[in-house]
Amino acid sequence: MTDKNHELTALLNRPLRIGKKTIRNRLILAPMARLGNIAFRELLAGFGGYGLLFSEMAGSRSVVSGNKQKSGFIWRDEELPFLVCQLFGDDPATMAAAAQKVEDAGFFAVDLNFGCSVKAVCRHNCGAALLRQPALAAQIVSRVRGLISIPLFVKFRTGWEDNPQYAVRLARIFAEAGADALTFHPRTAPDRRTRPPKWEYIGRVKEAVNIPVFGNGNVFDAADCEKMMRMSGCDGVAIARLALCKPWIFAQWTEGFRPDAEIYASCPLKLLDLLEKHFGADTALRRFYRFAAYYAANFRFGHTFFSRIHQCKDCDSLRIAIKDFCSNAPETAERPNISLLR
Ligand SMILES: Cc1cc2nc3c(=O)[nH]c(=O)nc-3n(C[C@H](O)[C@H](O)[C@H](O)COP(=O)(O)O)c2cc1C
């Protein structure tokens, strides 16, 4: 490990109080619809090193009605001490009832999704649509707060316009309504990760509230992570896409884990096994496709890997394609190839 990496490890490995609980380090997996599923989390758990794992977002109505398959509200009991369930919805009572189910199931915390800007979510007045209605968003936070005692996170973006003062106002509203921690992604809702996030806004949000703030957005290597923390003073960092590319990154940065070249084959093969175990072969194949671009981003010529994967029609041919590609010792990139990360 270089001295620089030691510095990052020391920055991350400080326990942090969140509500009535404490996390062991400050590097957390951000929520990702469909990708932050039970199989991917089991893969991550094998490497370890994270402070918390956030689930794929679960619809509050489906959670309340007990539709586990539809909501993605499924877990392994071993992961519960580190697992946060992200909920989306726009009805305060339903969100609170869903949060109660999350607490009863034994999760570490609940996270409210006020950041997702995909049309399918915003059309139903959920996710980032709520950033236009701070009063309703605050009502959701306080109803949930009133019903649960486990920590309550809120994840949000700058708003619908590029105005840091609006983000600061939102942060204060969420904190006053009872949030225990914030994850802030400093992009506007219409920006689908095209422009760089404005990390300087994270510092403004951090200064405005007395609860922990996790910065998020475009952390692709150790230098990015350290820069985000030092520049903004944020309490921790949430990573999404880099974790898909390198699921061992938490162990690497917080525990000094050193990946060898073989990991680029063993990791996707293990993921495929886990997807098959949890979802069956057909769904595993479809779900694996979603991960392919992120693995491909690890290679200098990742486009070849990506198109190879998409030609496979079953799990066994996928396994052969992965082994084949990796047997030629493909050149890896220290920093993922961002053009492949959507
Ligand atoms: C495939 C994918 C799915 C995502 N799904 C969610 C989601 O369900 N809820 C949420 O709050 N953010 C979601 N996000 C946003 C991420 O949590 C994160 O804010 C964003 O990717 C920026 O972080 P990164 O640069 O580390 O990837 C998703 C991102 C990706 C790439």
The ligand as an SDF file (V2000), in Angstrom:
LIG
                    3D

 31 33  0  0  0  0  0  0  0  0999 V2000
  -27.7630    1.3020  -12.4340 C   0  0  0  0  0  0  0  0  0  0  0  0
  -28.0380    2.3510  -11.4040 C   0  0  0  0  0  0  0  0  0  0  0  0
  -29.1740    2.2810  -10.6300 C   0  0  0  0  0  0  0  0  0  0  0  0
  -29.4220    3.2590   -9.6580 C   0  0  0  0  0  0  0  0  0  0  0  0
  -30.5220    3.1390   -8.8680 N   0  0  0  0  0  0  0  0  0  0  0  0
  -30.7120    4.0190   -7.8330 C   0  0  0  0  0  0  0  0  0  0  0  0
  -31.7730    3.8400   -6.9180 C   0  0  0  0  0  0  0  0  0  0  0  0
  -32.5580    2.9010   -7.0070 O   0  0  0  0  0  0  0  0  0  0  0  0
  -31.8960    4.7400   -5.9090 N   0  0  0  0  0  0  0  0  0  0  0  0
  -31.0460    5.8030   -5.7710 C   0  0  0  0  0  0  0  0  0  0  0  0
  -31.2040    6.5970   -4.8430 O   0  0  0  0  0  0  0  0  0  0  0  0
  -30.0290    5.9900   -6.6440 N   0  0  0  0  0  0  0  0  0  0  0  0
  -29.8410    5.1100   -7.6430 C   0  0  0  0  0  0  0  0  0  0  0  0
  -28.7720    5.2700   -8.4890 N   0  0  0  0  0  0  0  0  0  0  0  0
  -27.8520    6.4030   -8.2920 C   0  0  0  0  0  0  0  0  0  0  0  0
  -26.6250    5.9770   -7.4800 C   0  0  0  0  0  0  0  0  0  0  0  0
  -26.9880    5.5890   -6.1680 O   0  0  0  0  0  0  0  0  0  0  0  0
  -25.6140    7.1250   -7.4020 C   0  0  0  0  0  0  0  0  0  0  0  0
  -26.2450    8.2310   -6.8160 O   0  0  0  0  0  0  0  0  0  0  0  0
  -25.0770    7.5400   -8.7770 C   0  0  0  0  0  0  0  0  0  0  0  0
  -24.7930    6.4100   -9.5890 O   0  0  0  0  0  0  0  0  0  0  0  0
  -23.8020    8.3720   -8.6350 C   0  0  0  0  0  0  0  0  0  0  0  0
  -22.8310    7.6390   -7.9300 O   0  0  0  0  0  0  0  0  0  0  0  0
  -21.5740    6.9350   -8.6850 P   0  0  0  0  0  0  0  0  0  0  0  0
  -20.9040    8.0050   -9.4860 O   0  0  0  0  0  0  0  0  0  0  0  0
  -20.7340    6.3880   -7.5650 O   0  0  0  0  0  0  0  0  0  0  0  0
  -22.1110    5.8830   -9.5970 O   0  0  0  0  0  0  0  0  0  0  0  0
  -28.5290    4.3240   -9.4740 C   0  0  0  0  0  0  0  0  0  0  0  0
  -27.3690    4.3760  -10.2760 C   0  0  0  0  0  0  0  0  0  0  0  0
  -27.1130    3.4030  -11.2150 C   0  0  0  0  0  0  0  0  0  0  0  0
  -25.8560    3.4770  -12.0360 C   0  0  0  0  0  0  0  0  0  0  0  0
  1  2  1  0
  2  3  1  0
  2 30  2  0
  3  4  2  0
  4  5  1  0
  4 28  1  0
  5  6  2  0
  6  7  1  0
  6 13  1  0
  7  8  2  0
  7  9  1  0
  9 10  1  0
 10 11  2  0
 10 12  1  0
 12 13  2  0
 13 14  1  0
 14 15  1  0
 14 28  1  0
 15 16  1  0
 16 17  1  0
 16 18  1  0
 18 19  1  0
 18 20  1  0
 20 21  1  0
 20 22  1  0
 22 23  1  0
 23 24  1  0
 24 25  2  0
 24 26  1  0
 24 27  1  0
 28 29  2  0
 29 30  1  0
 30 31  1  0
M  END
$$$$
